[in-house]
C-alpha cells in the first residue's frame, strides 16, 4: 500500500501570510519562518473589516511538548487565549501510575509571552512555583522547566533530513489555523526529578506549535506516540475534529521519515467515571491504522466561566494494533505508551 502520492506538499513559506493578506494553505515541506500576522486582513461574517478588539481577542496560540524517558512521561503546555494565559507541567511516574502537576494562570497577557514564529523566538510563563520556557532557535526546540518536582534543560533533536508536519487550513468563515508538529525526536541535556538525575539515552519527545484565528467554539480528539519499536524509532500524531478543512494533520514518522496519512475515526466514551476505564478505538478509512488505546491515568481540567469554557482530558495509556506506512510496511504496536486527548473549548 503506497499512499505517498495522495497528499501533495508545497515549499515551506517564508511568511504564512503574504503582504497582500492572502493566507497560504495546505501541507508544507517544512515550517513557515514566520506567521506574518501583520499582513492578515480579518473580516467579520458580513465582510466588514474586523475591529482591533476582534483582531486581538480572536487570535489563539498554544505550544505543547511531551517527553518520555524509561521511567517518566512529562507533558508541558503554554496557551494564550487572549483573555488569559495558562500553562501546565505534569510528571507521570509510569511504574507507580502516579501523576503530579503544576499549573499557571495569568490574565490578559501579563506574566507570559509567546512567539509568532514557529522556528525562532521564545514562549515562557513563570511564577513563584517555577517556570516553563520554550526557546526556538533555527527550528530546534530548547526547553527549560522548573517545578517542585523537576528541573530540566533539554534540547529536542530531529534525525537528519527529518521533516515536521506543517500545514495551514481555513477555519470557520474567516479564520485560519497553522499547525506544526514533530514526533520521534531525540532528547539531549539534563533532567532531574526529585533531585535525582535521570538518564536521557532512551528519551524521546514530540512538540506541537499551533496558532491562528480558530473557531470560537471547537473540539478535537488527538493521539500521540513517541516510541522505540524494535530497531525503529516511531512518532505518531492523529487528530479529528479540527484541521480538516482541506487537509488533516495525521502523520507517522519512522526513523525520521515522514508519512502523511488519511483521515481517522476516534471511538470512545467520555462518560466513563475513571481514567482506567477509558478505552479508545482509532481507525483509518483506508485500512492503514487500527489501534486500541487503554488509559491508565489522566490529566484533566474543567473551566466554566463567563467568556470561556474548557473541558480538557489528556489520557496516558497503552496502544496496541498496527500502522501501515506509505511504503506498505506494517508496524505492530504492543503495549506502547502514549497519549490521547479529548478537548472542548469555547474561547
Order of alpha helices (4+ residues) and beta strands (2+ residues): beta-beta-alpha-beta-beta-beta-beta-beta-beta-beta-beta-beta-beta-beta-beta-beta-beta-beta-beta-beta-beta-beta-beta-beta-beta
